[in-house]
Amino acid sequence: MTIDKELRPAMMILPGGTGCNLVRSLHLDVKKTLGALDHGIIVPCDVIKLIHGPEQNTLYMFHVCCWGLPTDATLVAENFRWAGAKRYVLGSLWTILRRKPRSANIYIDGIKCDVDSDVVFIVNNQHVGDDFWVAPFAKLNDGLMGIFLCCNGSNLNRLGDV
C-alpha cells in the first residue's frame, strides 16, 4: 500500500506499560521519545492492510499482529493481573491446556495459503513480548513484514515453549 506523502498520518509513541516493544525496537525510552517530539523527528514505518473475518473487517498494522494462541493467552492473562508480568506465562499455560486447533486462509500479495497453525505472528519489529525476539534483524521501514507460523501440535510439545 502506498500513500502520498502529504496524506500520511503522523503518530507519537509514549512508552509505558509492561511491554512497549515498539519503543524497544526503536531503541527509545521516555526521555528520548519526548526529545524526538521536541525536535520534530519523524521515523517512517511500513504499514500493511489486514482484512479478516466473515464481515471483511479492515485493520492497518505497522507493529505486530498475532492470531491464535498468543491472542487467546493475552485475553486469559487479564484474569491473572494479580501475578504481574508472570500473568502471561499463566495465560499461556491455561490456553495451551485448553487448546483450540485452528485453520485459516491467508492471502499474501493475492496468493492464497491454507494454514493449520496454533500461532501466527505478523511482525514489523524485532520483539514480541518482553524477551521474545522473533525477528532480530527486522526494521520498521524496510518494506518487509515477517510472517511466522507454529504448526498445530500436541499440548505437551507446546508446553516446552512456555
N, C-alpha and C positions, 0 to 999 in steps of 0.2 A: 504494500500500500504506500503510495507516495502522496504527500500533502504539500501544497505550495507553501513556501517558507513563511509567507505573510499569515497563513491560516493555522500554523502550528501552535497549539496551546503551550503556555509555559506553566510549569508546576514547581512547587517548592516542597522539599522534603525536610521535615523536622524529626530528627532521630528520637526515638523513645520506645518504651515497651520492652519486652524480653527478647525480641528478635532483632528487628531493624536490619535485615540482611542487605537491603539495597544500600543503605548508608555504609555498611561494612564493605560492600563491593566497590563503592566509590572511594574508599579509604578516607571517610569523613568522620567527624564527631560533631557535637553540638556547636562548639566554638568555630570550627571550620565551615560548617553549614551556614551559620549566621554571618560569617565573614564573606562567604560566597554571595550571599544575598546583598550585603552591604556594597560589594564591588560589582554587582550585576553579572556574575559569572554564570554562563549557561552551558550545560552539558547536554549535547544531543543524545537521544536514545532511540533504539528501534522499537516499533510498535507492531503487533500483529492483531488481526481481526479473528475472533473466535465466534463461530455460530454453533449453538448447541440446543439439544432438546427438541421435542416434537413441535414446540412453538417457534423454533428457529430464532431463539434469543441471541442477540449480538452483544459481545463483550470485546473490549480492546485491552490488550495486555502488553506491558512493557517490562515486567519484572519476573514473576513466576506464577505458573498456573498448575495446580495439582488436581488430579482426578482419582477417585477410588479410595484406597486405604488411607492416604495422607489426609484427605478431606474428612473422611469419617472419623479418624483418630483425633483430629483437631476439634471437631464438634464434641466428641465424647470427653476430651480433655477439659472442656469447660466445667464439667461436673466435678473435677478434681482440683479446682483452683486453690484449695487449701494446701496442696502439695507444692506450690510454687512452680518453678521451671520443670520439675520432675513430673508434672501433670501430663506432659506429652508422652513420656515413657508409659505411664499408666494408661493413657488413652490408646496408645499403640497396642499394648498388650491386650486390653479389653477388645479392641477392634479385631485383632488377629484371631483371638479365640472365638469370636462370633463371625467369622469370615463370610463374606458375600462374594462369590465369584462374579466377575464382570466381563462383559464383552462390549466392544464399540466399533464403530466405523469412523476412522479418522481420515480426513482428506487433507493432503499436503500438496499445495500448488495444483489442485484439481485431480490428484491421483489418490484413489481410494485404497486404504489399508485396513483390513479386518484385524482387530486386535482382541486377544484374550489376555487381559492383564489386570492384576490387582492394583497396579500403581502406574500412573502416567504423570511425568513431570515435563512441562514445557518451561524452559528457563532461558533467561537473557542475562543472568548474572551468575556469580560463582557459587553462592551459598543457598542452601535450603535448610532452614532451621539453624540452630546455634553453631554446630560444628560439622555440618554435613556439606562437604564440598562436592557438588555434583558435576560442576564444570569449572575446574580451577583456572582455565585459560579463557573463559568467556569474557566478552566485552559488551557493554551496553549499546555500542554504536558500530558494530562491525557488519551489520546486515544479516547476521545469522541468529537462529534460535536453536537451542539444544532440545531434543526430544528423547526422553529416557523412559523405557518400559521395563517393568518387572513382571515377568510372565506368571500366570496362575500357578500356585504350588500348594504344598500341604502347610497346615498350620505350624507343624514342628519345624519345617525348613524356614519359615518366615520368622519364627521366634529367635533364631540365631542372628537375625539382622537388627534386632531391637537393641 
